[in-house]
């Protein structure tokens, strides 16, 4: 059972050591916080919550060699071809079967990109604060891994536009707005675009969030769905290695 003060937090560490985006929602999807800060400051923010479900846009740990084990491979659909996918996590293989591309997580931490290493550090430090991997019944401080591209793909029902494009940002913010998040309607951007402004090189994008903030928001939304309606999420992957939570009850066979 959730308390009224439960906070739903999304963290996007994909910038590595630079300031990274985070978002916090309340039980009614009202925006409590949206910004960028350093690792220590975000950890302090999370640590100050009485109860929170936290979603991190980064792998839990390096791959554990599960895709090299015959019994693991035999349980996957489709069964991987011999010798293939041995250097991937189970969840990465599963997502790619749905045509959702996901970065490969190496087996050694030092071989992973800086942003992944920052994600590993987030998970470790939140564990030390008492956070348990989702789902953890009767625990009010839970932690989960989210992959924003997969989350947006699942919510939209199709592969989204490139996230760095204006149409990609509009599309992502629109699907979150339509899901009930208390954020600006991105379609209002078009009300501010006039012939004169375009001719003057002015493109007013106030109220349209950055890529990193949108990724943090979809992580926070996923945490909210996982906590409030757990039957409406899917967990892919192996708990021994790390599972990704998706904010839908089922996936299309292909996107």
N, C-alpha and C positions, 0 to 999 in steps of 0.2 A: 504494500500500500504506500502511495506517494504522499509526502507531506506537501502543504501548500507552498512552502518555501523552496521546493526543489528547483534547481536551475539546470538548464540544458545548454551545454557549452560545446562549441565547435572550434577547433584549433587547426590552422593551416600552416605547418612548418616548412612549406616547400621553398621558402627563400633561403633556407639554411640558417646561418648565424645572424643574418640581418633581421630587423624587426619583422615579425610575422603577424598574420591576421588572426583575430579571434572574435567570436560572436557569442552572446548569451541571450537565451530566451526564457520567459517564464512559462507557467503552466498554460496560459492563454495565448501563447505565441507572440506576446509583446516583446519588443526588443529592449533588453536591459543594458546591453553593451555591444559595441561594434567598433573595433579599432585595430591598431597595430602596436606591438610592443616586443620587448625581448623575452627570452625564455624564462629568466628568473622572475620577471614581473608577471608574466602570465601564470606561472606556477603559483606565485603568491596570491593572485586573484582566485585561482581554482581552490587553493588551500583555505581561502577565507569563506568558502561556501559551506553551509551546514549540511546540505544534501545536494548532490549533483550527479548528472549523467554526462560524461565527457566523451566526445568523439574526436579522434585525432586523424588527420588526413595523411597518415604515414604508416608503413608496416610496423607490426608489433616487435618483430625481431628478424634477423637474417633467416633465410630458409634453412630448415633442419634436415634436409636430405630425404624428406618423406617421398618425393617423387622417384627416388631410387629403390623404394621398397615394393616388391611385387604385390604384396597384399593390399597396399594402398592403391596402386595403379589398377588392380583388378576391380576395385570398388568404384572406379570412375566411369562416367558415361559421356562420350565414348571412351573405351579403354585406349590409352595412348599407345602409339606405335612403339615397338621395341627401340630402346636407345634414345628416344625423343623426350624432351621436356624434363630431363633429369636435374637440370639446374634451376628449376622454377619452384615456387611455392604451389601447393595444391590449389589455392584460391586463384592464383594467376592463370593456371591451366583452365580452371572452370570458367572464369570470366571470358577468356579468349574463345571458348567454345560458343559463346553468345555474340561473338564479334565485338566484344568490348576490350579494347587494347589497354594494357596495364603495364607499368614499368616492371622490369624483372628485378627481384630482390636477390642479391648474391648471398652466398653461404658464409662469407666472412664480413664482419662489420666494416673493417678497413677498406674492403673492396666496394662498398656501397657509396653512392653519392652523398655529399654533405647533408642534403635535406633529409635523407633517410636516416643518417646517423643522428641528426637532431630529433627526428621522430622517435628513434630508439630511446634517446635520453628522456624525452617527454614521458614515454611509457614507464620507464624505470623510476623516475622521480614521482610520478603519480602513484605508482605501486607503493613507494615508501610512505606516501601520505595515507595509505590504507585503501586505495582504490582497487576494486576487484574486476576481473574481466567479465563483461556482459556475456550471457545472463547470469546474474548472481542473486538468487532469490533472497529476500529479506535483507538486502544490503542497499543502503541509500547512497553509496558512493561507488559508481560503476564506470568502467572505462571500455571503450570500443574503438575499433579501427574502421575508418570510412575511406572510400575512394570517390572523390567528387565527380569525376567523369562518369563512373558507373552509376552513381546516385542520380545525376541529372538525366542520363540515358534512360534509366528505369522509370523516372517520374514522367518524362516526356513521351516514352514509348517509341523513341527513335533516336538515332545518333544526333547529338546537338551540333549546332554551328560551331566553328572554331571559337574557343573561349576568349581569345584575345581580340576578336572582331567586335564591332559595335552590335551587330545583330546577335552574336553569341551572348554578349552580356545582357542584352534586352531579353532574349529568350530565357536565359537562366533566372533573371530576376522576376520575369513574368510568371514562370511556373511556381516560384516560391510565393509570390504575391497571391496567386490563385489558390495556393494551398492554405492560405489563411495567415501567413506571416504579416506582422504589422510593419510593413516596409512600403516605400513609395511605389505607386503604380508606374512601371517604366514607360507605359504608353503615353504618359503625359509629356515625355521628352518631345514627342512630335508636335505638341501644341506650342512648344517654344521655338520650333524651327520655322523660320520664315525665309522667303526669297531674299530679302535684304540681308539678313544675318549670314546666309550662305555666301552671298556675293562678297560680303566683308570678311569672310574667313572665320566667322563665329559659329561654333557648333555648341550650343548650350546643353550640357549633359549633367547638370545638377540633379541629384537624386538617383542617378544611375551608378551603381556601386562598381568598384574595381573587381577584377577577376579574383584576387585573393580574398576579398571580403565576401564575395558570392560563394566561394568554395568553403569558407568558414561558416557561412549561414546554412548551406545545405548539410554540413556536418552537424550543426546544432539542431537543425530540423530532424535529421535522422535520429539523433539522440532522443529527441522529444517523442517521435513515433515509437521507438524501441521501448521507451519507458512507459508510455501511456496506453499503447495498443500493440503489445508484443506480437500478436497474431498477424499484424500487418507488416512485419519485416521478415527478410530472408537473411540467414547467415550462411555464407559460403566459406569453404576452406576447412582446415583441420584445427581444432582447438590447441593441439600440441604445438602448432606452428604459428597460428594466427588466423582469425576469421575476419572477414569483412561483412559489415552489416549494411543491408540495402533497404531503403524505406518503402518497399512495396511487398505485396504478399506473393507475387509470382513474377517471373521474368519471361519475356518473349524468347522463343527458341533462338532467333537471330535478330540482330539490330542492324 
